[in-house]
Amino acid sequence: MTLHVSQTFLTDAIPKISILLKPTSTADILALATVLLCSTSYLLKGIAWNRPDSHASQLFQRPQLADGALIQSKKKDRNIARKLEEHNKDVVIFWGSQSGTAEGLANRIGRELHLRFGLEVLVADLSDYDAETIALIPESKLALLMISTYGEGDPSDNAAAFWEWVCGKGQTLNLRYAAFGLGNSNYTHYNRVVDVTVTALDGFGARSIMPVGKADDAEGGTEEDFMAWKERLFESLHRLGHEEVEMKYLPTFEVLEDDSLAPIDLHDGEPVPDVARTCSPIRPLKVLSIMDLFGSGERNCLHMDLDLSDHPDLHYKTGDHLAVWPINPEAEVQLLLKALGITESPITIKSLDPTIRVKIPTPTSTSTLFRNYLEICAPVSRETVLGLAQFAPNQDAKSYLEVLGKDKEAYNSFLHRHYLTISRIMTLASPNTAWNVPLSYLIETLPHLQPRYYSISSSSVISPRQPSITALVVNTPLASGGTVPGLTSNYLLSLSNPDTQSYSSDKLEGGKLFAHIRKSKFKLPVQSSCPIIMIAAGTGLAPFVAFLTERKKLMDIGRSVGEMILFFGCRDVSDFIYQEQIEVLQEAFGGKLTVVTAFSRMGEKVYVQDRIAERSEEVLRMIEGGANVYICGRANMSKDVERALGERIKVGKGWSDEELGEWLRKLKAMRKWQEDVWG
């Protein structure tokens, strides 16, 4: 109940009370005064109680809510147009990247546009902004898109929301843009993502300032394709009235040595978390066992069992991928430290631009920076060779780099004969002199270390907490007689021998590696009675081992299992990984599983696509009977299989190329034809 007291009531009531309580002594007078004072105070306070207390909420405020409000107030602005205006940026460079290549190119061209043209540039991860706000970018700004095509013509994980927006309808844009796609012509859907994106943007009313550029990594041509497109972009900027300024190196990051930091204060190699919605958190996984499937000393193919028991937040399904985060070999780390003339020391990294995020955990140390966070073992590009020239310790070294970097043919020939990492090119150019290359330049120029993806070769039905992967240890031969070691596969090999001197010993202790799980669309049909055709070469056999063991389990519990045929190609019988296991499964299925092998180095060369062509009638019969087709291995193998089968179908059915193409498109749209390919 609310008490309402008027001033009239008080004026009338007080005299009447005074008459009724007329004092007869000094004590009565004092008592009456006390009563009147208390009553008046009570009534007046009732008026105040009816007013809201501006500080009342503080009586109930909890510290965690105050912290939450502070976090909310600092929440990242996902409106890209507002971000450009707020920071007075002229250009935004969007990147969609699966392996880190597109991200690296976006950062490189962003720095060069700033240094060469004086433009203010924002390099933007597509997942950091709401795609619909792209429509708000004014025509006065310029947008560049660096986007890759992954797998079966899919966008990268960080471009998923952007892709949904691009494939939508009813957008209206006043955008000026230029686009560069990264793909591989060995894949069926070569650079599909950039093609669809450009068509959609033009349909929305956006205006391209130049033809779309495309990189083809089938022959390792991404770098040269990018450099050619970049020159055309600069020509377009000249036509738009942008003038070049004198170029000089300006750091994006500040890197400071801080000897006050103790080892316990430093980040010591944990990877940067992946926020992609298709990926799990990154966790250190225990290695339970490692087995060499080849069993010979010359070549290695590893079967590795891992343990998820310590991480209840990690789960996988049959057909998913496990992403392994490698570390760089110690020899390369020490060679780079020596070339730079520095020793291991604690460092902090700060961004000099509020729109640029430091993606390397900081504080850290110089050795950890090179060991865990930068791709110091990747071949350096011609552009990087030319960029290093500005930091050369003497004129001879500068001339060496300029001659090598400016001549495309000479560079390619040199790369064919030498393992050319950042530390090795500096050592070759000036072997006995320390280079004064800023750490900020290396952080800006070198790609960040990225995970390598492996198909999981175990079934989540049978071993839900112990996924397995299969990895071929790669060592690419050089014309000079040396080799280029595969970074991740050799790192995994070292885990089988912790006494190796190739890696920092403390990084191999405990038999753990950093990894995360990536969801895949490469899945068995829901109905176990559905027939399946599996086509693999090399380690592409891995997910099919999981498929077969899972179907065997379903059969054991009474489920009906459909007809299965496995085509597998490799060099010779000694390369037939999981042979005994597959033979046991074949016998257990009692005629439901047919295994067809193709050996390329045993007498007449026979490849898996040759076996497909030989049995095309059987394959087509199964497909028309509802079978799912699965292909796993290198992209060129998948393309050859599709071509070989397609030629036989065209002849058998009298189809044209268009009719065959439409048939394949329908199969893929219905998820009846699935590919898990790479390279």
N, C-alpha and C positions, 0 to 999 in steps of 0.2 A: 504494500500500500504506500502511495506517495503522499507526503504531508505538504499541503499548500496553505500558507499563512499570509494574509494581506496586511498591509500597513493599517487600514481602517480598523481591523479586528484588534490589533495591538493598542491602538489609540483609545478604543472604547473599553477594552477589557482591563487595562491597568488601573484606571481610576476606581472601577467597581470593586476590583480586588482590594484596593487600598481601603475602601469604606468597610467592607466586610471584615477586614483584618486590621481594624483600627488599633494601634498600639496603646498599651496602658502603662508600659514601663520601658526603661532603657534596654532591658534584655529583649522585650518584644520588638522594639525598633530594630535592633541588630538582627534578630531572627528574620523579621519581615524583609529587611534589605537583602539578606542572603538568599531568601526564597525568590524574590523578584529578580535578582541578578542571575541566578541559575536558570530560572524559567525563561527569561528573555534570551539568554545565551543559547539555550536548547532550541527555542523556536527559530532564532536567527540561523543557527547551524543547519536546521532543517531546510532552509532556503538554499544554503550552500550545497547540501547533499544532492539537491536536484540538478546541479550543474555537472557536466562531464569533467572528470579529472584528466587533464592532458598527460599526466605522468602515471596514470593507473596501470598502463600496460607493462611498465617496468617492474611492477610487483610480480608479474607472472612470466616475464621474459626469461628464456633459457639461453645460455651462452651458445649452444650448438646451433640454435635458430639464427642467432646473430651472425655466426660464422657462415651459415648457409646463405643468408641474405647477401653477405659480402661476396661469396663465391658467385651467387647469381648475378650480382651487379657487374662482376668481371667476366661474365660468360661471353664467349667469343661471338662477335657479330658475324652472322652468316649471310649478310646482304653484301654481295660483291660490289655492287654499284656504290653503295654508301661507303664501303671501305676505300674504294678508289678516290672518292671525293674527300673523305676525311684525311687521307694521307697524301693528297695532291699527286696521284700517280697518272702518268700518261698512257701506260701500256700494262695490260694484264696478260700473263702467259699461263694458261691452264695446262696442267699435265695429268695424263692418265697412264699409269705405269705399273707393270706387274713385276718386272725384274730390276727396275731402277734406271734403265737406259733412258726412257723418255724424261724422267725427272732430272737426270743429269744433264741432258741436252737443254731442257728448259732453263735450268740454272745458268748454264754456260751462255746461252744466247741472251738471257736477261742481263747478265753482267756486261756483255759486249755492247748491247744497245745503250746501256748507261754510259760506258766509257767512250764509245765511239760517237754516239749522237747526243749525249747529254740527256737522254730520256729518263724519266723516273718510272721504274718498272716494279710491278708486283708479280712474283712467281707464286701461283696458286695451285694447291692440291685440290682437285675437283671435289673431293669428299669434304672439304672444309667449308663449302658454301652451298647455299640452296640454289639449285640449278635455275629455278624460275626467276631469280633475281638477275640473271644474265640479260633478261629482256629489259632491264632498267638501265643498262649501261648506255650512256649517251654516244652519239655518233662522233663526238669530239675525241673519244678514247679509241684505242686500238686493242683488239684481242688477238692473241696468238694461241693456237691449240696444238699441243704436242701429245698425240694420243696413239696408243698401241692397240693392236689386235691380238687377242690371246685365245689359244685353243681353237675351238670350232667357230671362229668368227665372233668371239665374245669380247666385250670390253674388259679392261683390267678391273680388279676388285674395287679400287678407289673411284672408278668411273661409273659404278652401277646406277646410282641415283641420276647422274647426268644422262646416262643412256636411256633411262625411262622417260626423262623429260624430252630428249631428242626424238624419241619414237612416239611422243604424244602429238596432239593436234591443237590448232587454234592459237599458236603463239604469234606475236607480232614483235619484230625486232628492228631497231635502227642501227644494228651493230656493223662496224667495219672489222674485218677479220682476215687472218691468213692461217692455213692449216697444214700440218705436217704429220703424216702417219707412219708408224713403225710396224712392219710386218715381215713375213717370210713367204716367198712365192712357192715354197714347198708345201704350204698349207693350201687347202682347197679354197678357203675364204680369205685370200690374201688382201690385207689392209681393208677389210670390210668395214671396220668401225669408222675410219676416217671418211670412207665413201658415203656411208649412211649419214654421218654427221654433217658433211658438207651439203649433201642434197637437202637435208632437213633445214639447215640454217638458211640456205638460199630460198627455200620454200616459205620460211618465216619472214622473209624480207631483208635478211642480212646481206651485206655486200662484201665480197672477197676482193682484196686489193691485188691478188696475184693467183696464178693456178696452184692447186693443191700439190704439195710435195709428198713423195712416198719413198721410204727406205725399204730396201730388200736385203734381209740378213741371210738369204739362202747361201750366198757366197761371202758372207762377212762384209757386205757393202754398206752397212748402216752409216758408218762414219763419213765416208765419201759422199753418200747421197745427202746427208745432212749439210755438209759443207757447201755442196753445190746449191742446195735450196737456200741456205743462209745468204749466199752472195746474191741470189735473185731477190731475196727479201730486202737487202740493203739497196739494191737498184730501185725497188719499188718505193722505199722510203725517200730516196733522192727525188724521185718524180713527185712525191707528195710534198716536197719542199723542206725536208729535214736535211740539215747540213752537218757534216762531220766535224768533230772537235779533236784536238790533240789528245791522243790516247796515253794514259799513264795509269799504272796500277793503283787502285784504291781498294783497300780491304773492305770486305763485308762483315768480317768478324774481328774481334780483338782477342788475341790469345796471350795470356799473361802467365809467367812462371810465378808460383806461389809456394815458397819453401816452408811456409808456416803450416801447410796442410800435411797431416799425418796419413799414412797408408789407409787407415780405417775411414778417412774422409772421402776417399777417391772411389769413383766408379771403376770397377776392375774387369769389365768385359761383358756385363749383361746387355743383351740387345735392346734396341729401342722397341717398345711395345707396338704391335701391329693392331690398329683399330678397325681393320676391314671386317665387315659383318660376316664374311664367309670364313673367318679364321678364329681359332681359339687363342687364349693368352699364350705367351711364350714362357716355357718352363724348362728347368734343368731336368732332363730325363736320365734315369739310370740305365746303363747298358748292361743287359743281363748276359748276353753271349754274342760272339762274332764267329762266323764260320766262313772259310774261303771255299766257295762252290767249285772253283776250278781245281784247287789243290796243287797247282804248279807254281814254281817260283817266278816265272816270267810274267804272267798276267794274273790279275786278281779280280774276283767277283765276290762281293761280300754279302752274306745274309746276316742281318743284325736284328736281334730281339731286344726290345726296349720295354721299360716298366712305367706304367702310369699310376701305380699304387699310391705314390706320395702326392698325387694331384687329382683330387676328386672332381675338380672343375673341367678336366680334360676327358673328352669322349670322342670316339671315332666310329665310323660306319664302314662296312666293306666297300672298297672302291675309292675311299678318300686318299688324300696325300699327306705325307709328313714332310714338313719343311725343316731342314737342318741348317742351323746358323754356324758357319765354319769360322776358323781363325787362320790367320796368315802364318806361314812357317817362320821359325825364328831366324833363319838365315837372311830372309828378305827384310825382316824388321831391323836386324843389326846392320845390314848393308845400307839401309836408308838412313838410319841414325848416323852412321859413319859418313855418308855422302853429305849430310847436312852439317856435320861437325858438332853434333849435340849429344848429350847424354840423357839418360832417363831422368825426368823431373816432373813434379806435380804442375798441372796447368789448369786454368779456368778459361772457358770460352764464352764470350759475350757477343751478342749481335749488335751491330752498329745501326741497324735499321729496324724500327719497331714492327715492321710487317714481315720480317724474316725470323723464323724460329730456329734455334740451335737444336739440331736433331741428334747431336752427339751428347750422350750423358756427361755432364760436367758438374764438379771438377773430376779430372782424370789424370793420366800421366801420358807422356809422349810415347812411351813404348806401347801402352794399351791403345792409344789412338791408332797406331800403325798395325798393331796385332789384331784388334777386334773391330775397329769401326770404319776403316778406309780400305778400298780395294787396291792395295799396293802391288798385287801380283797380276793385275790385268794388263794387257798390252797397252802402251800409251798411244794416243792418237797423234796424227800429224799436227793437229792444232795445239795439242799439249806440248809437243816438241818445240814448236815455234814460240809458244808462251814461255817456256823455260829459258829461252835465249836471253830474255831481259834480265835474268838473275845470274847469268854465266859469270864465273869468277875471273875470266880473262877473255881476250878477243878470240883466241884460237877456239875455245870452247863455244863461244857465241857463233862463230862462223860455221863450226861443225854442225850445230843444231839447225842453223838457218838453211844450209845446203840440203841437209837431210829432210827437213820439214817442208821445204818449198817444192821439192821434186817428188811427185806422186809415185812415179815408177821406181825411182831409187829407194823410196821409203818402203814400198811394198816388197821389193826384192830383199831389202835389209831385214824386214820383219819375217820373211820366209826362212831366213837363215839364223836369226837370233831371237832369243827369248828377251823381249824388250820391255821390262818393267820400268817404273819411274826411277828407281834407284840404279838400275843397270844403265840406263841412258845417260844419267849424270856421271856415273863412273867411267863410261866409255868416252864421254866428251872431255872430262878432266879428272883423271884417275887419282891424283894425289893432292887435290885441293878441295877444301870444304866449300859447299855452295851456300850462299846466303839467301835461301828461298824461305819466305815467310810461311810459318805454319798455317796462317790464314789462307794463303794461296793454295796450299795442298788440300785444305778442308773444302775450299770452294771448287777446286778443279777435279780432284779424284772422286770417283763414284763411292758412295757409302756401301759397306759390305752388306750383301743381300743374301737371303736364304736360298738354298737349292731344294727343289721339290722332288720327292720320291713317291712313287705309287706304293701304297701299303700292300704287302703281300700276305697278310693274315686276314682271317675272318673275324669280324666283331662278334659274331654269334658264338664262336668257339673260344676265342681268347680276347675278351673285351678290354682287359687291362694290360695286355701285352702285344702291342702292334709290332709287326716286323717290316723291314724294308730290304730292298735288294739294290746294290750299288756296284756298277762296274768301275773299277779304278782306271782312270783315264790318264794316259801320258802321250801327248801328241808329238810325233816325231818332227824334227826340223831338218832342213836340207843340209845343215852343217854337221849333223850327226847327233845333236843333243835332243832334248825333249822339253815340251811345255807341260808341267804336271797339272792335272786337274785339281783345283783348289780343294773342293769339298770331299771328293772321293779319296784323295790322299790323306786328308785329315781323318776321315773315317778309318782308313787303313792304319793310321798311327794309333788309334784307340785300341787296336788289337795287340799292340806292342807298346805299352806305356814307357818302356825304357828307351824308346827312340829319341834321338837328339834333334829331330827335325822341328819339334815344337817345344814351346816352353813347358817344362816338366810339370809345373803346378797346374797347368791347364788340362792335363790328362789324368790327374789324380782323381780317384773316386769313380772313374769310369762313367762320367756323365757328359751330356752334350745339351746345348740349348736347342729347343725345337718347338714348333707349334703344329697344329693340325689344320689343314684346309679342307673344307667341304668340297666334294666333287659331285658332278652329275653322272659320273660313270658308274651306274648302278645295275645290279641284277634286276630282271623283271619281278614285279610283285608276285606273280603267279609262278611257282616253281615248275609247273608243267609246260611253261613257254619254252620252245626250242631256242637254243643260242648258238651263234657262230662266233668263235673267238679267233682273232688273227693277231699274231705277235711276232716280233723279232727281238733277239737279245734279251735285255732286262725288261722289255715290254711284257714278258711272260708273267711278271710279278703279280699283277692284280688277278690274273686268271687262275693262279694257284689258290688265291683266296676264294674266287668264285666256285672253283671245283670242290674245295674242302667244305665250303658252306653247303653246297648242294648235296654232298655226300651225307652231311649231318641231317639235312632235311629228309633225305631218303631213309636214313636209319630210324627216324621217328615216325615213318609211315607216310610221308608226303609223296605225291606223285612228281616225278622229275622228267622233264622233257628231253628230247634228243639234243645231243651236244656234239659239236665238231671243233677241234682245236687245230689251227694251222700255226706251226712254229718254225721260224727260220733262224739259223745261226751259222757260224763258220764251219764247224765240224762236230763230230759226236762229243768230243771233250768239252765243247762249249754248251752242251745241252744241259742247262741248269735245271735242277729239280726233276731230273729224268726218272730216278727211282720212285719218287713220290707220285709222279704222274702215272707211271706204269701200274703202281699199286691201286691208284684211283680208277684207272681204266678197267682193271680187272674187277674192282668192287662194283662198278656201275653196270657190269654185265651186258655190254653191247650198246648201252646208251651213249657212250663216249667214244668218238673216233679221233685219233691223233694222227696228223699228217705233218711230216717234217720236211724241211728243205735245207740242204747243206751247200754253202757256196764255195767251200774249199775242199771238197772231196770228189775228185774226178771232175765230171761235168758240173759247171756252176749252175746251181738251181736256187732260185730265190722264192720267197713265200708267195709273191704275186704269180710266179709260174705255176705253183701248185693250185692257186685259186683258179687260174685259167683252165687248168686240166680238169678241175672238178666243178666248173661253173654251173653245169646243169643241176648238180646236187645242191650247190649253194643257192641257186635261184629257186629250186623246189622248196627248200627250207624257208627262204624269205617269204615266198608266196603262201607258205603254210603258217605264217605269223612269227617266224623266228626273229630275234633281235641280233643285230650284227655289232660286234665290238672290235675295235682296232686299237692296239697299243704298241708304241714304238716310235721310231723317227718319222717325222712328217713326210719325208720323201718316200718312205716305204708305204705309208698310208695312201699317198697320191698314186703310187704305182699300182697298188692293189685296186683302187677305185677305177683306174684306167683299164687294167687288165680285165676286170670283171665287166666293166661297161662295154668294152669292145665285143666280148662274147655275147652279151645280152642284146646288143644292137643287131648282131648277125642273126642270132636265134629268133628274135622277135620282129626283125625288120624295122627297128626304130631309127629315128633320126637323132642327132645330137640333142635337139631341143626336147624330144620326148624322153630320152634317157635322163637329161638334166632335171626335168620335172618329176620323174619317178624318184630320183635320189632326194630331191628337195622335200618331197612328201614323207619319205622314210625318216629323214633327219628331223623334220618338224614334229613327227609323232614320237620321237626319241626311239625309233626302231633301228637307227644307225648311229652309233656313238663312237667317238674317237677320244683317246687320251694320248696325245702325241707331242713331240718336242723336237727342237733342233732344226 
